[in-house]
């Protein structure tokens, strides 16, 4: 289902410098539309960031997966966990102030590192859609997978958000029995992340998009591929396929938001035929981060890894065709930022 939200009356303020200093980011209002997003959230742990999300005044909150940690095929337990999350005071305030959209990852899907093989995925999908307040009449209730399109039409431009499902159709991953890593890439051409039906949908949505910016929401990282955990890189042919689709579609301003890893980082790659770098902004986690992180290879990393609790902010400037990416922590402190011209 395509959710159209008309947001009128935005006033665009100009600014004098191209690069914004970290201590000045939150003092500058240059945006037409703002996304806040995050992942890895346990309702049993206090989330200290909801007040900071509200203070950032985003136009939409996007779940990047692992909304709750249920890890179960017992739908009564999954429902109870979602219900508990809905009772969290800070989250209730977020829901009352802005639209909430997003996707799932393995722990809210119901099976750690799970994919197509999860027997309760159809029932779990209905629980997820209930949590996301999706109408019982929505076509998403009958389709397989939680992927969907949201178009945000503003006075000065449009943002299309394409929410991907990297669980429902994802085929087997390959354990790494030769090194200390958990997983290794499949043989090139073996398996899929999105599945045939979702790939067809994504091709159509990107090819027909007239939006100024197109945001892909993937629960797992797209670019970082050497850490040995779940990522698109475990299906290298699927990585190449998405890069080619982004280029061939001629969709404007494509970027990727991801989660899962309990760290936050920016990754960027030059793609042949694309006039701008493809950015993968990973934001994770909201309630528990990889505090003992000591480093890992990522040939596409830009800047430093953030291994404390944080959430992501993406600010869009239609007139200048610019996007500002920020990692925010408790108290609204900016831990990392990136600016990209499109």
matplotlib code that plots the C-alpha trace (Angstrom):
import matplotlib.pyplot as plt

x = [0.0, 1.3, 0.9, 0.6, 1.2, 0.7, 3.0, 2.4, 3.7, 7.4, 9.6, 13.1, 16.0, 19.2, 22.7, 26.1, 28.5, 28.7, 30.1, 28.4, 30.5, 29.3, 28.5, 26.3, 24.3, 21.2, 21.2, 20.7, 17.3, 17.8, 15.6, 12.3, 11.9, 13.5, 13.6, 14.5, 15.3, 16.8, 17.0, 17.7, 15.3, 14.4, 11.3, 12.8, 15.7, 15.1, 15.3, 16.9, 16.6, 12.9, 12.9, 15.8, 13.9, 11.1, 13.5, 14.9, 11.3, 11.4, 8.5, 8.5, 10.0, 11.3, 12.0, 15.0, 14.3, 14.6, 11.8, 11.4, 13.3, 10.8, 12.6, 9.6, 7.1, 4.5, 2.3, 0.8, 4.3, 5.1, 1.9, 2.6, 6.1, 4.7, 2.0, 4.7, 6.6, 3.4, 3.1, 6.5, 5.8, 8.4, 7.4, 3.7, 4.7, 6.6, 3.5, 1.3, 3.5, 4.5, 3.8, 5.7, 6.7, 9.5, 10.5, 11.4, 14.7, 15.3, 14.4, 10.9, 10.5, 10.8, 14.0, 17.5, 19.3, 16.0, 14.8, 12.5, 12.6, 10.8, 7.5, 5.6, 6.4, 2.9, 1.5, 4.4, 3.7, 0.2, 1.5, 4.0, 1.3, -1.0, 1.9, 2.4, -1.4, -1.8, -5.5, -7.1, -8.2, -4.6, -3.2, -0.2, -2.4, -2.6, 0.9, 3.8, 6.4, 6.2, 7.8, 6.0, 6.2, 5.6, 5.6, 5.9, 4.8, 5.9, 5.7, 9.2, 9.6, 9.0, 10.7, 9.9, 10.7, 10.9, 10.8, 12.4, 11.9, 15.2, 13.7, 10.6, 12.3, 15.9, 17.4, 20.1, 23.3, 26.7, 28.5, 32.2, 33.9, 37.4, 37.9, 36.5, 33.8, 30.2, 29.3, 31.0, 29.6, 27.5, 28.8, 28.1, 24.6, 23.4, 20.4, 18.4, 17.8, 14.6, 13.0, 11.5, 8.2, 10.0, 12.6, 9.9, 8.2, 11.4, 12.3, 8.9, 9.0, 12.4, 11.9, 8.7, 9.8, 9.7, 10.7, 13.6, 15.1, 14.6, 15.3, 15.7, 15.2, 17.1, 17.3, 20.8, 23.8, 24.2, 27.8, 29.9, 30.7, 33.8, 32.5, 31.2, 27.7, 24.5, 24.7, 23.9, 27.5, 26.7, 24.8, 27.4, 25.3, 22.4, 24.6, 25.6, 22.0, 20.8, 23.6, 22.7, 19.0, 19.7, 21.8, 19.4, 16.3, 17.5, 15.8, 17.1, 19.0, 19.0, 20.4, 20.1, 19.3, 20.2, 20.4, 21.1, 24.7, 24.5, 26.9, 26.4, 28.5, 28.5, 29.5, 29.8, 30.8, 31.1, 28.9, 29.6, 27.0, 25.8, 26.5, 26.7, 28.1, 25.7, 25.5, 24.5, 23.8, 23.7, 22.0, 22.0, 21.2, 18.6, 18.7, 21.9, 25.0, 28.3, 30.1, 33.1, 33.6, 37.3, 37.2, 36.4, 37.2, 34.8, 36.4, 33.5, 33.5, 33.4, 34.4, 34.4, 32.2, 29.8, 29.4, 27.1, 23.3, 22.2, 19.6, 19.9, 18.6, 18.4, 17.6, 16.6, 17.1, 15.3, 16.5, 20.2, 19.7, 21.6, 21.2, 22.6, 23.1, 23.6, 24.1, 22.6, 23.0, 21.4, 21.0, 21.0, 24.7, 26.0, 28.4, 28.8, 27.7, 28.0, 26.8, 26.1, 25.2, 22.9]
y = [0.0, 3.4, 5.9, 9.5, 12.2, 15.8, 18.1, 21.7, 25.0, 24.1, 27.1, 26.7, 28.5, 29.0, 28.8, 30.1, 27.2, 23.8, 21.9, 22.1, 21.8, 19.0, 21.5, 23.5, 20.9, 21.0, 24.9, 25.1, 24.5, 24.0, 21.1, 20.4, 16.9, 14.9, 11.2, 9.7, 6.0, 3.3, -0.4, -3.0, -2.0, -4.0, -2.9, -4.4, -1.9, 1.8, 3.6, 7.0, 8.3, 8.8, 12.3, 13.1, 11.8, 14.1, 17.0, 16.4, 17.1, 14.5, 14.1, 10.3, 7.6, 4.5, 1.2, -0.4, -3.8, -5.7, -3.5, -6.1, -9.2, -12.0, -14.8, -17.1, -18.9, -18.5, -15.7, -15.0, -14.3, -12.1, -10.1, -9.6, -8.3, -5.9, -4.8, -4.1, -1.9, 0.1, 0.9, 2.5, 6.1, 7.7, 5.6, 6.5, 10.1, 9.5, 7.7, 10.5, 13.1, 11.5, 8.6, 5.4, 3.0, 0.4, -3.2, -6.1, -8.1, -11.5, -11.0, -9.5, -11.8, -14.6, -16.6, -15.5, -15.2, -16.5, -16.4, -18.2, -21.4, -19.8, -21.8, -19.1, -16.2, -15.7, -15.4, -13.3, -10.9, -10.3, -9.5, -7.1, -5.3, -5.1, -3.4, -1.0, -0.2, -1.4, -1.6, -5.0, -4.0, -3.2, -5.3, -5.8, -8.2, -10.6, -10.2, -12.3, -10.1, -6.7, -4.6, -1.5, 2.1, 5.4, 8.6, 11.9, 14.8, 18.2, 21.7, 21.7, 18.0, 14.4, 11.6, 8.0, 5.5, 1.9, -0.4, -3.8, -7.2, -9.0, -11.9, -13.4, -14.6, -14.8, -18.1, -20.1, -18.4, -20.2, -20.8, -20.1, -23.2, -22.1, -18.8, -17.2, -15.5, -16.8, -16.5, -16.4, -15.3, -17.8, -19.0, -16.2, -16.6, -18.9, -17.7, -14.5, -11.7, -10.3, -13.1, -12.9, -11.1, -8.4, -7.8, -7.2, -4.8, -2.9, -2.6, -1.1, 1.3, 2.6, 2.8, 4.7, 7.0, 10.7, 11.5, 13.8, 11.3, 7.5, 5.9, 2.2, 0.7, -2.5, -4.2, -5.6, -3.7, -3.4, -2.3, -3.5, -7.1, -8.3, -8.7, -12.2, -11.5, -11.1, -8.7, -8.3, -9.2, -12.9, -12.8, -10.9, -11.3, -9.6, -6.6, -6.3, -6.6, -3.8, -1.5, -2.2, -1.6, 1.7, 2.8, 1.5, 2.9, 6.5, 7.1, 10.2, 10.5, 6.8, 6.0, 3.1, 3.0, -0.1, -1.5, -4.9, -4.5, -2.6, -0.1, 3.0, 3.9, 5.5, 3.5, 4.8, 3.4, 4.8, 2.9, 2.9, 4.9, 6.6, 10.3, 10.3, 7.8, 5.2, 5.7, 3.0, 4.7, 2.1, 3.2, 0.6, 0.1, 2.1, 0.3, -1.8, -1.2, -3.1, -1.3, -3.7, -3.0, -3.0, -2.7, -4.6, -4.2, -2.2, -1.0, 1.4, 3.1, 6.9, 8.4, 6.4, 3.7, 4.7, 1.9, 3.6, 3.8, 6.2, 6.9, 8.3, 11.5, 12.2, 15.8, 16.7, 20.0, 20.0, 23.3, 22.4, 18.7, 18.0, 15.4, 15.6, 12.4, 12.5, 10.0, 11.3, 10.0, 10.8, 14.5, 15.1, 14.9, 14.5, 11.6, 11.5, 13.4, 13.3, 15.7, 14.6, 16.5, 14.7]
z = [0.0, -0.9, 1.9, 0.7, 3.2, 2.2, 4.2, 3.3, 4.5, 5.0, 4.9, 3.5, 5.2, 3.4, 5.0, 4.2, 4.5, 2.8, 5.8, 9.2, 12.3, 14.7, 17.4, 15.1, 13.3, 15.6, 15.5, 11.8, 10.2, 6.5, 5.8, 4.0, 5.4, 8.2, 8.8, 12.2, 12.3, 14.5, 15.3, 18.0, 20.7, 23.8, 25.7, 28.8, 28.7, 29.2, 25.9, 26.8, 23.2, 22.7, 24.1, 21.8, 18.8, 19.7, 20.1, 16.7, 15.4, 12.5, 10.1, 10.3, 12.5, 10.7, 12.4, 10.9, 12.4, 15.7, 17.0, 19.8, 20.9, 20.9, 19.0, 19.0, 16.9, 19.7, 18.4, 21.9, 23.1, 20.1, 20.5, 24.2, 23.4, 20.8, 23.3, 25.9, 23.4, 22.6, 26.3, 26.6, 27.4, 25.1, 22.2, 22.7, 22.5, 19.2, 17.8, 18.8, 17.1, 13.8, 11.4, 12.2, 9.4, 9.0, 8.6, 10.8, 11.3, 12.8, 16.4, 15.7, 12.7, 15.2, 14.4, 15.0, 11.6, 10.1, 6.6, 4.2, 6.4, 9.4, 9.6, 11.5, 9.1, 7.8, 11.3, 12.4, 9.5, 10.8, 14.2, 12.8, 10.7, 13.8, 15.6, 12.7, 12.8, 9.2, 8.2, 8.0, 4.5, 3.3, 0.5, 2.7, 4.8, 1.8, 0.2, 1.3, 3.0, 4.8, 2.0, 1.0, -0.5, 1.3, -0.7, 1.2, -1.1, 0.1, -1.1, -2.7, -3.6, -2.8, -0.8, -1.6, 1.1, 0.0, 2.9, 2.1, 3.7, 4.0, 6.0, 4.4, 1.2, 2.2, 1.4, 3.3, 4.4, 4.6, 7.9, 7.9, 9.3, 8.3, 10.2, 13.4, 11.5, 11.7, 8.0, 4.6, 1.3, -0.7, -4.0, -6.5, -7.9, -5.1, -3.2, -2.8, -0.2, -1.6, -3.6, -7.1, -6.2, -4.1, -6.7, -9.3, -7.0, -6.2, -9.9, -10.7, -7.7, -8.6, -12.3, -12.1, -9.2, -9.9, -6.3, -5.6, -3.2, -2.9, 0.5, 0.7, 4.2, 4.7, 8.1, 7.3, 6.0, 2.3, 1.9, 4.9, 4.0, 5.8, 9.4, 9.1, 10.3, 8.3, 5.4, 1.7, 1.1, 1.9, -1.4, -3.6, -6.8, -5.0, -4.1, -7.8, -8.8, -6.6, -7.7, -11.3, -10.6, -8.9, -11.9, -14.6, -13.0, -13.2, -9.8, -8.2, -4.9, -3.9, -0.4, 2.0, 5.7, 7.7, 11.2, 12.9, 13.9, 17.3, 15.8, 13.7, 10.7, 7.3, 4.3, 0.7, -2.7, -6.2, -8.6, -12.3, -14.1, -10.9, -10.6, -6.8, -4.3, -2.9, 0.9, 3.4, 6.8, 9.6, 12.8, 15.7, 18.5, 20.4, 23.8, 23.6, 21.5, 20.9, 23.7, 23.5, 19.8, 19.0, 15.3, 12.1, 8.4, 6.3, 3.0, 2.4, 5.8, 6.0, 9.4, 12.6, 14.1, 16.9, 19.4, 21.9, 21.8, 19.0, 16.4, 12.9, 11.4, 7.6, 6.6, 3.0, 1.2, -2.1, -3.5, -3.0, -3.6, -0.4, 2.3, 5.9, 7.8, 11.6, 14.4, 17.6, 21.1, 24.5, 25.0, 21.2, 21.0, 17.4, 17.3, 13.5, 10.4, 6.7, 4.0, 0.4, -2.7, -5.2]

ax = plt.figure().add_subplot(projection="3d")
ax.plot(x, y, z, "-o")
ax.set_aspect("equal")
plt.show()
